[in-house]
Amino acid sequence: MQKRILVSTRKGLFELGKAAKGWAVKTASFLGDNVTLALHDPRDGTDYAAINHGHFGIKLHRRDKDKKKWVEIASPKYPEKPEGLVDKDGWGRDVKWSTQLIWALETGGPKQNGTLWAGTMPGGLFRSDDRGTSWHLIETLWHHPDRNKWLGGGADIPGIHSICVDPRDPNTLRVAVSCGGVWRTQDAGKTWIQSAHGMSFDDGPKSEAESPDAQDPHMMVQSPSDPAKFWVQHHAGIFKSVDDAKTWTRVRATPSSFGFGVVVHPKDPNTAWFVPGIKDEKRIPVGGALIVTRTKDGGKTFKSLKKGLPQKHAYDLIFRHALALDDTGRKLAMGSTTGNMWVSENSGDAWNMVSGTLPPVHAIRFAN
Amino acid sequence: MAKVHFTSNLRRHVDCPSVEVVASHVHQALEQAFAKNQRLRTYVLDDQGHLRKHMRILVDGVAVKDLEHFNDAVQPTSELWVMQALSGG
């Protein structure tokens, strides 16, 4: 049972637990530091926290089960860039072979104790088989010629923000790249193919708008109960796949299909939640009213959920990793760029504010 | 002997008291400092071994110019400071 919520913020990692009057902050770690992502590993109870120190680079910390002390471990490190190699991104800018953000952190398969995956900016995927003590770059994806088509979306440089380890086979992974589409391997990373066919964006020439390599999926999730089904909150809207993420179809939501986060129900692939904003150039809630949208029918219809959420002059943006769902599908949590945080105990029908004074929230995860 | 100093901000994250070194170039001074604590290297240099974007190294008050190979000269009495940029609000 997931009894904790890990909240990664611009100024520290906050752990929430259930108190007499609802969820409350219990402990704070790394106060003052930019914690960009946390991970709880249910296989062994370990917690991980990624920090962007700015001046001092990207660091990763680990805390063993039931321990209080965090220990710094290795951070994904790029190999030495071969001398004379010309390596440009889709903008034509030189790619810096250095970890600039840990943007995705996931566990391997249930029986792969100690295996972790990390997605980074500028686009490298890393694997550890020793609980983060060491990491190695998945060179096949890094050296794939199409990687040079990737470009920054929102950020200056491309990055992997979503990693879906297939529950049917841990050697099958799909990763989503902003901007670079969706990449699939079925042999633990030996070979990769582009898997964003059917996604598109609205502006620009058709050849570019429909190019899989140009797509900007903001967040991708895989249905645990029906793993052939996927949801993506994309820069240009919502997409879903029912064929193992081989092809995608657009889904229209009201009042808007723009947003960053998406979560899917653990037992129902047709139920998913989103937090809409107006549009890419207006990243604020529609009408200053913060809502969550939920579909229960695979995207045919959406319901706006707003009970307990601010409906006047609310300009909260929920980042892609800052909307979370627990393993029952009943509890949701979300945190905003303005430091507000809410929890729902009834699938989003009603929300309670947990805090209005947190630092800007990067990521939220439920934990055992 | 030359001496290498680190800021309190950096010392908050990694144990790096000032250290005396025998060095004629900055790269030698850095290697001797890193030998005391290998984690320190990753806080000062990036994955390619270059000085991190917002870091500076001063030798007797003058900023090091060779940010990839650190071939700037060091005197036996030099004072080196490894500093982060004073930025942000």
HADDOCK unambig.tbl for C-alpha pairs under 7 A between the chains (distance, minus, plus):
assign (segid A and resid 55 and name CA) (segid B and resid 52 and name CA) 6.95 0.50 0.50
assign (segid A and resid 55 and name CA) (segid B and resid 54 and name CA) 5.14 0.50 0.50
assign (segid A and resid 55 and name CA) (segid B and resid 55 and name CA) 6.31 0.50 0.50
assign (segid A and resid 55 and name CA) (segid B and resid 84 and name CA) 6.05 0.50 0.50
assign (segid A and resid 56 and name CA) (segid B and resid 43 and name CA) 4.48 0.50 0.50
assign (segid A and resid 56 and name CA) (segid B and resid 44 and name CA) 6.17 0.50 0.50
assign (segid A and resid 57 and name CA) (segid B and resid 43 and name CA) 6.18 0.50 0.50
assign (segid A and resid 77 and name CA) (segid B and resid 47 and name CA) 5.83 0.50 0.50
assign (segid A and resid 78 and name CA) (segid B and resid 47 and name CA) 5.84 0.50 0.50
assign (segid A and resid 80 and name CA) (segid B and resid 48 and name CA) 5.67 0.50 0.50
assign (segid A and resid 97 and name CA) (segid B and resid 47 and name CA) 6.89 0.50 0.50
assign (segid A and resid 97 and name CA) (segid B and resid 48 and name CA) 6.96 0.50 0.50
assign (segid A and resid 98 and name CA) (segid B and resid 46 and name CA) 6.31 0.50 0.50
assign (segid A and resid 98 and name CA) (segid B and resid 47 and name CA) 4.90 0.50 0.50
assign (segid A and resid 98 and name CA) (segid B and resid 48 and name CA) 6.76 0.50 0.50
